[in-house]
Each structure stands twice: as C-alpha cells, then as structure tokens.
Amino acid sequence: MSNHVTPETTREERGLEITNKGNQIERLNPLVYLVSSQNGNGKYHVEKINENWKCKCPDHTYRNIKCKHIWAVEFSLALRLETSKQIEIKPIKIQSCSYCHSKEIAKRGVRHNNYGDIQRYSCKTCGKWFVINLGFERMKVSPQIITSAMQLYFTGESLRNVQKFLRLQGVNVSHIAVYNWIKKYIKLMEKYLEQIKPKVSDTWRADELYLKIKGNKKWLFALMDDETRFWIAQEISDSKYRHDARKLFQLGKEKTGKKPMTLITDGLPAYHDAYKKEFWTMKNPKTKYISTIKIRGGKNNNKMERLNGEIRDREKVMRGLKKTDTPILKGIQIYHNYIREHEGLNGKTPSEVCGIKIKGKNKWKTLIQNACK
C-alpha cells in the first residue's frame, strides 16, 4: 500500500499545526477570522458566506479548494465547541431529613412568617418536622425580599430607595440592614465563585478608572476578557502611574488558569512593565501586547469603556465609596458576570458565554444557596 500523502491531507495536517501553535487565529466575530500566514507575510481573511468558508489566500482563491487556513479555523471552532460544555449551578432541592438524613420526606404545608412563607417538611422515618432555609437561616425576612433588594441595588437604586421599595411591600427595615445583607452575601458568593474557572478567550483587555473613596482619589484597575466580556479581576490603587499592575495579571491567571495570547491596554507604562514581568517569554506561544488604542477599528477599548460606565453609574448613586475594601465593587463584578444579561452577548450573561450557567428564576438565590451548601 502506498504511503503517499495527498494534498488535501497535507493541508488538513498543516491546518491542525496552525491551530496547535496558538496565537495564530484571531476571531473578529463568529463569521470572520484572521489566520496568520506561515511565511510571516501578514494574515489571511477567512469568512463564512452562505454556510461555506472563503479564504483570500492564493490556494483557495485560484484553486477553489479547502486551504490550510480554512482547516485551521474549523479545528479552532471544534476545539471551542468541545471546551464550551457548560457548568450548571442549580437551585438547591431538599432531598433528605435534617435529623436522620433519610430521603423519605414529604412536604407539610408552609410556615407563615411576617415577611414570607417557608416550606415545612416531615420525615417518614424519624417522624420529625423541619424547615430548611439554606443560606437564609435566622434571617427575619424571606430570601425573596433579600435577593430583590440586592437586584434593585445593583441595577442602580440607592440603599434608601431600596428601603422605600421594601416598605411598600410591607417590609420595615433600615437602609443599614440592606447594606448588611449585601455585605454578607457578596462575601459568601465571592468565596464560592473563586473556585469556578470561566472558559475565557485568548484576548484580554485592561483599563483603569478613577474613583473617590472617603473623598480621596483612587484608581480601580480592571481586567476583562475581550470575547465574553467576563470581568476577570480587579484591584484598587492609590496611584495611576506608580501602580504595579503585575498583581492584576497574576489574579487573572489564577482565576482563569491560563494566560492571554493577546493583551490590549492603553499606553500606561504600568501595563507594559507588568506585561514584561508576567507574560513576556522567549518561547512560543508568546503573548502579543497591543498598547496603541485606536478610536476606530478592532483595537479600540470600547468594551472596557462600557464596563467603566457601569461602575461610574453605580458610583454616582452612592456619591463615592466609603472604604477601600468595600464589598460593593465585588458585588458589581458578580452582578456584571453572573446576573446581568448583555445585549452585546445576545441576551446572555458573560458567565453563560464562558460556560457557567446559573439555573433557576432567582439567580441570586441559586448562587447564595450553593455558596452555603
């Protein structure tokens, strides 16, 4: 039998080599890709037209055959599909008795509280009655009230406006109580979500935003995934120009378990210094660093500016932050990543695009209960 390798097989193998090299394929949108030329003479434009891939390389243009660049894009898409299997965070269901752990349990009506009803259960094995209010034990109000307050706050209402809304629902609590709920549950969710790695793309963006904390000017440094808009990491600094952004990039690697193939920032020297220390290497694959932001074109920082706008809108309502270690910034990050649906992501949350789906009608409650499980 002949061991002759056909041209088509050769192109397929070369396409796989391009994919395996990393940093060779740039995704402009789901239908358009740029694939680096293997001789170093620029990039080839690969686009899907009427369900067929078209490439502007000579091999495809003049021979009308499936070139290695198209093979590379298809391999890349197959790899993306394989790694896009979602992690599902589901609402907690009561399955066993709190006392004897028997699964022979039955619902026995509800217990009426001043601010809501709680489901009661009885155990057919030990005969005891019990309620399970996971994550909200000893709280004077129902989970629905607490999570509604958090939703209102992170969509833009002030603490006092949230308090007024709750009073209309017959719930008489202070604005300090609302803040304490936020502080308690953001800390719980943050610790839980640290254990889950989002499947982000190979292109990250970083930017900085000034904030007022206790009346003093501070800087919020943020790192975001370009494709999914997942807010990866954040840190507060006293200074813009003397800040060491290396910690930000280290947090990004810890959160995602990887480093980016392309890093886009503005021209702030802190980013360049941190890039050299944290990402630069002599070996392939190398992280490409882009620090020249254009007003128009694919290298603008509009996505980061939109994130900055979200933070700025929240800060205006608060009239500044009260302390550096405030839970509010972490709460905004959780809301941005896991709760808020983005028009730019076709109505999905960044976490959902990253393969993490929060199930249930009340995502706040689902996260809190899983964090307390």
C-alpha positions as CSV (number, residue, x, y, z in Angstrom):
1,M,0.0,0.0,0.0
2,S,1.3,3.4,-0.9
3,N,2.2,5.8,1.9
4,H,1.7,8.8,-0.4
5,V,0.1,11.8,1.4
6,T,-2.5,13.6,-0.7
7,P,-2.5,17.4,-1.0
8,E,-5.8,17.5,0.9
9,T,-4.4,15.5,3.8
10,T,-1.3,17.8,3.8
11,R,-3.5,20.9,4.0
12,E,-5.5,19.3,6.8
13,E,-2.4,18.5,8.8
14,R,-1.0,22.0,8.3
15,G,-4.3,23.5,9.4
16,L,-4.0,21.4,12.6
17,E,-0.4,22.6,13.1
18,I,-1.6,26.3,12.8
19,T,-4.3,25.6,15.5
20,N,-1.9,23.9,17.8
21,K,0.7,26.7,17.7
22,G,-1.7,29.1,19.4
23,N,-1.9,32.9,18.8
24,Q,-2.3,32.2,15.0
25,I,-6.0,32.7,14.7
26,E,-7.8,36.0,15.5
27,R,-11.6,35.9,15.9
28,L,-13.2,39.2,14.7
29,N,-16.7,37.8,15.0
30,P,-18.3,34.4,14.7
31,L,-18.2,34.5,10.9
32,V,-14.8,36.3,10.3
33,Y,-11.3,35.2,11.3
34,L,-7.8,36.3,10.5
35,V,-5.2,33.5,10.2
36,S,-1.5,34.3,10.2
37,S,0.5,33.4,7.1
38,Q,3.1,30.8,7.8
39,N,5.7,32.6,5.8
40,G,5.3,35.7,8.0
41,N,3.7,37.9,5.3
42,G,0.6,39.1,7.1
43,K,-2.7,37.4,7.7
44,Y,-5.4,35.9,5.6
45,H,-9.1,36.8,5.8
46,V,-11.3,33.7,6.4
47,E,-15.1,34.4,6.2
48,K,-18.2,32.2,6.3
49,I,-20.5,33.1,3.3
50,N,-23.7,31.1,2.7
51,E,-22.6,28.3,5.0
52,N,-19.3,28.0,3.2
53,W,-15.9,29.2,4.3
54,K,-14.0,31.5,2.0
55,C,-10.3,32.4,2.3
56,K,-8.4,35.1,0.4
57,C,-5.2,33.1,0.2
58,P,-4.0,32.2,-3.4
59,D,-4.5,28.4,-2.7
60,H,-8.3,28.9,-2.1
61,T,-8.8,31.9,-4.5
62,Y,-7.3,30.3,-7.6
63,R,-7.6,26.6,-7.0
64,N,-11.0,26.8,-5.2
65,I,-10.0,24.2,-2.7
66,K,-10.1,23.9,1.1
67,C,-6.9,25.6,2.2
68,K,-5.0,25.1,5.4
69,H,-6.3,28.4,6.8
70,I,-9.9,27.2,6.5
71,W,-8.9,23.9,8.1
72,A,-7.3,25.8,10.9
73,V,-10.5,27.8,11.6
74,E,-12.6,24.6,11.6
75,F,-10.2,22.9,14.0
76,S,-10.4,26.0,16.2
77,L,-14.2,26.0,16.2
78,A,-14.3,22.3,17.0
79,L,-11.9,22.9,19.9
80,R,-14.1,25.8,21.1
81,L,-17.2,23.6,21.0
82,E,-15.5,20.9,22.9
83,T,-14.5,23.2,25.7
84,S,-17.8,25.1,25.8
85,K,-19.7,22.5,27.8
86,Q,-21.4,24.4,30.5
87,I,-21.1,24.1,34.2
88,E,-24.6,24.3,35.6
89,I,-25.2,25.9,39.1
90,K,-28.7,24.6,40.0
91,P,-31.1,25.7,42.8
92,I,-30.8,23.5,45.9
93,K,-33.5,20.9,46.3
94,I,-34.5,19.4,49.6
95,Q,-33.7,15.7,49.4
96,S,-33.2,14.4,52.9
97,C,-34.2,14.8,56.6
98,S,-32.2,17.4,58.6
99,Y,-32.0,14.9,61.6
100,C,-31.7,11.3,60.3
101,H,-30.8,12.1,56.6
102,S,-33.5,9.8,55.3
103,K,-34.7,10.6,51.9
104,E,-38.3,9.6,52.8
105,I,-39.6,13.1,53.3
106,A,-42.8,14.9,52.4
107,K,-43.9,18.5,52.1
108,R,-46.2,19.5,55.0
109,G,-47.6,23.0,54.2
110,V,-45.9,26.3,54.9
111,R,-44.9,28.2,58.0
112,H,-46.2,31.8,57.9
113,N,-43.8,34.5,58.9
114,N,-44.3,38.2,58.9
115,Y,-42.3,38.7,55.7
116,G,-42.9,35.4,53.8
117,D,-43.8,31.8,53.9
118,I,-41.3,28.9,54.4
119,Q,-41.9,25.3,53.2
120,R,-42.2,22.7,56.0
121,Y,-41.2,19.0,55.7
122,S,-41.8,15.9,57.7
123,C,-39.6,12.8,57.8
124,K,-41.4,9.4,57.3
125,T,-38.5,7.6,59.0
126,C,-38.0,9.5,62.3
127,G,-41.3,11.4,62.3
128,K,-39.8,14.8,62.9
129,W,-40.9,18.0,61.2
130,F,-38.3,20.6,59.9
131,V,-37.8,23.6,57.6
132,I,-34.7,24.2,55.5
133,N,-33.9,27.8,54.6
134,L,-30.4,27.2,53.3
135,G,-28.3,30.4,53.3
136,F,-31.0,32.5,54.9
137,E,-31.2,30.8,58.4
138,R,-32.2,33.2,61.2
139,M,-33.0,36.0,58.8
140,K,-36.1,38.0,59.7
141,V,-37.1,38.4,56.1
142,S,-37.6,35.9,53.3
143,P,-35.0,35.0,50.6
144,Q,-37.1,36.7,48.0
145,I,-37.0,40.0,49.9
146,I,-33.3,39.9,50.4
147,T,-32.5,39.0,46.8
148,S,-34.9,41.5,45.4
149,A,-33.2,44.2,47.5
150,M,-29.8,43.1,46.0
151,Q,-31.2,43.2,42.5
152,L,-32.6,46.7,42.9
153,Y,-29.4,48.0,44.4
154,F,-27.0,46.6,41.7
155,T,-29.3,47.8,38.9
156,G,-28.8,51.3,40.2
157,E,-31.0,52.2,43.2
158,S,-29.6,53.7,46.3
159,L,-29.9,52.0,49.7
160,R,-32.6,54.4,50.8
161,N,-34.6,53.9,47.7
162,V,-34.4,50.1,48.2
163,Q,-35.6,50.7,51.8
164,K,-38.6,52.7,50.5
165,F,-39.4,50.0,48.0
166,L,-39.4,47.3,50.7
167,R,-41.7,49.4,52.9
168,L,-44.2,49.4,50.0
169,Q,-44.1,45.6,50.2
170,G,-44.8,45.7,54.0
171,V,-41.2,45.1,55.0
172,N,-39.9,47.6,57.5
173,V,-36.1,47.5,57.6
174,S,-33.4,50.2,57.7
175,H,-31.0,51.0,54.8
176,I,-28.2,49.8,57.1
177,A,-29.9,46.3,57.2
178,V,-30.0,46.3,53.3
179,Y,-26.2,47.1,53.3
180,N,-25.5,44.3,55.8
181,W,-27.4,41.8,53.6
182,I,-25.2,42.9,50.6
183,K,-22.0,42.7,52.6
184,K,-22.8,39.2,54.0
185,Y,-23.9,37.6,50.8
186,I,-21.3,39.2,48.4
187,K,-18.6,37.8,50.7
188,L,-20.2,34.3,50.6
189,M,-20.7,34.3,46.8
190,E,-17.2,35.7,46.1
191,K,-15.6,32.9,48.1
192,Y,-17.7,30.3,46.2
193,L,-17.2,31.7,42.7
194,E,-13.4,31.8,43.2
195,Q,-13.4,28.0,42.8
196,I,-15.0,28.1,39.4
197,K,-12.8,28.8,36.3
198,P,-14.5,30.6,33.4
199,K,-13.6,29.5,29.9
200,V,-12.4,32.8,28.6
201,S,-10.9,33.6,25.2
202,D,-7.2,34.3,24.4
203,T,-7.6,38.1,24.2
204,W,-7.8,40.2,27.4
205,R,-8.2,43.9,27.9
206,A,-7.1,46.1,30.9
207,D,-8.0,49.6,31.8
208,E,-8.1,51.9,34.8
209,L,-10.8,54.2,36.3
210,Y,-10.6,56.8,39.0
211,L,-12.9,56.6,42.0
212,K,-13.5,58.6,45.1
213,I,-13.1,56.6,48.3
214,K,-13.6,58.5,51.6
215,G,-13.3,61.7,49.4
216,N,-9.8,60.6,48.2
217,K,-8.9,59.9,44.6
218,K,-8.2,56.2,44.0
219,W,-7.8,54.1,40.9
220,L,-9.7,50.9,40.0
221,F,-7.6,48.6,37.7
222,A,-9.8,46.0,35.9
223,L,-9.0,43.1,33.6
224,M,-11.7,41.8,31.2
225,D,-12.0,39.1,28.6
226,D,-12.5,40.6,25.1
227,E,-14.8,38.0,23.6
228,T,-17.1,37.1,26.6
229,R,-16.9,40.4,28.5
230,F,-16.2,38.4,31.6
231,W,-14.7,40.7,34.3
232,I,-11.7,38.6,35.3
233,A,-10.0,40.6,38.1
234,Q,-9.8,44.0,39.8
235,E,-7.7,45.9,42.3
236,I,-7.6,49.3,43.9
237,S,-4.5,51.6,43.8
238,D,-3.6,54.9,45.4
239,S,-1.7,55.9,42.2
240,K,-2.2,55.5,38.5
241,Y,1.4,56.0,37.2
242,R,3.3,54.4,40.1
243,H,1.0,51.3,40.4
244,D,2.4,47.8,39.8
245,A,-0.2,46.1,37.6
246,R,1.6,42.7,37.9
247,K,-0.8,41.7,40.7
248,L,-3.8,42.3,38.4
249,F,-2.3,40.0,35.8
250,Q,-1.5,37.4,38.5
251,L,-5.1,37.5,39.7
252,G,-6.2,37.0,36.1
253,K,-4.1,33.9,35.7
254,E,-5.2,32.4,39.0
255,K,-8.9,33.0,38.1
256,T,-8.7,31.5,34.6
257,G,-5.9,29.0,34.9
258,K,-4.2,30.4,31.7
259,K,-2.5,33.5,30.2
260,P,-3.8,35.5,27.3
261,M,-2.4,35.2,23.8
262,T,-3.2,38.9,23.2
263,L,-3.3,41.7,25.8
264,I,-4.8,45.1,24.9
265,T,-4.3,48.1,27.1
266,D,-3.8,51.9,26.8
267,G,-0.3,53.3,26.8
268,L,0.1,53.4,30.6
269,P,3.6,52.3,31.5
270,A,2.4,50.2,34.4
271,Y,0.8,47.7,32.0
272,H,3.9,47.4,29.8
273,D,6.1,46.8,32.9
274,A,3.7,44.2,34.3
275,Y,3.4,42.5,30.9
276,K,7.2,42.1,30.6
277,K,7.4,40.6,34.1
278,E,4.3,38.4,33.9
279,F,3.6,37.4,30.3
280,W,6.7,38.0,28.2
281,T,8.7,35.0,27.2
282,M,11.2,33.9,24.5
283,K,9.3,30.7,23.9
284,N,6.2,30.1,21.8
285,P,3.4,30.6,22.2
286,K,4.1,34.3,23.0
287,T,1.6,36.8,24.3
288,K,1.1,39.6,21.9
289,Y,0.9,43.1,23.6
290,I,-1.1,45.9,22.0
291,S,-0.8,49.3,23.7
292,T,-1.8,51.6,20.9
293,I,-5.6,52.1,21.2
294,K,-7.3,53.4,18.1
295,I,-10.6,55.4,18.1
296,R,-11.9,53.2,15.2
297,G,-11.1,49.6,14.3
298,G,-10.7,46.4,16.1
299,K,-8.1,47.6,18.6
300,N,-10.3,50.3,20.4
301,N,-11.1,49.9,24.0
302,N,-14.8,50.5,23.8
303,K,-15.7,47.3,25.7
304,M,-13.6,48.4,28.7
305,E,-15.2,51.9,28.4
306,R,-18.7,50.3,28.7
307,L,-17.6,48.5,31.8
308,N,-16.2,51.7,33.2
309,G,-19.6,53.3,32.5
310,E,-21.4,50.6,34.5
311,I,-19.1,51.3,37.5
312,R,-19.4,55.0,37.1
313,D,-23.2,54.9,37.1
314,R,-23.2,52.9,40.3
315,E,-20.7,55.2,42.0
316,K,-22.8,58.3,41.2
317,V,-25.8,57.0,43.0
318,M,-23.6,56.2,46.0
319,R,-21.8,59.6,45.9
320,G,-18.5,57.9,46.3
321,L,-17.4,54.8,48.2
322,K,-16.8,54.7,51.9
323,K,-13.9,52.4,52.3
324,T,-11.2,50.7,50.2
325,D,-12.2,47.1,51.0
326,T,-15.9,47.8,50.2
327,P,-18.0,44.8,49.1
328,I,-19.8,47.0,46.6
329,L,-17.1,46.7,43.9
330,K,-17.0,42.9,44.2
331,G,-20.8,42.9,44.1
332,I,-20.8,45.0,40.9
333,Q,-18.4,42.4,39.4
334,I,-20.6,39.5,40.4
335,Y,-23.7,41.2,39.0
336,H,-21.9,42.0,35.7
337,N,-20.6,38.5,35.3
338,Y,-23.4,36.2,36.6
339,I,-26.7,38.2,36.8
340,R,-26.8,40.9,34.2
341,E,-27.8,39.9,30.6
342,H,-25.9,41.9,28.0
343,E,-27.3,43.0,24.7
344,G,-23.8,42.6,23.1
345,L,-23.9,38.9,24.1
346,N,-27.3,38.3,22.6
347,G,-29.1,38.5,25.9
348,K,-26.7,36.2,27.8
349,T,-24.5,36.8,30.8
350,P,-20.7,36.8,30.5
351,S,-20.6,33.7,32.7
352,E,-23.0,31.9,30.4
353,V,-20.8,32.6,27.4
354,C,-17.9,31.3,29.5
355,G,-19.7,28.0,30.1
356,I,-21.1,28.8,33.6
357,K,-24.9,28.8,33.6
358,I,-26.9,29.9,36.7
359,K,-30.2,27.9,36.7
360,G,-33.5,29.0,38.3
361,K,-35.6,32.1,38.2
362,N,-33.8,33.8,41.0
363,K,-30.0,33.6,40.2
364,W,-29.1,35.5,43.4
365,K,-30.8,32.8,45.5
366,T,-29.2,30.0,43.5
367,L,-25.7,31.4,44.0
368,I,-26.2,32.1,47.7
369,Q,-27.6,28.6,48.4
370,N,-24.8,26.9,46.5
371,A,-22.3,29.1,48.4
372,C,-23.7,27.9,51.7
373,K,-24.1,24.2,50.7
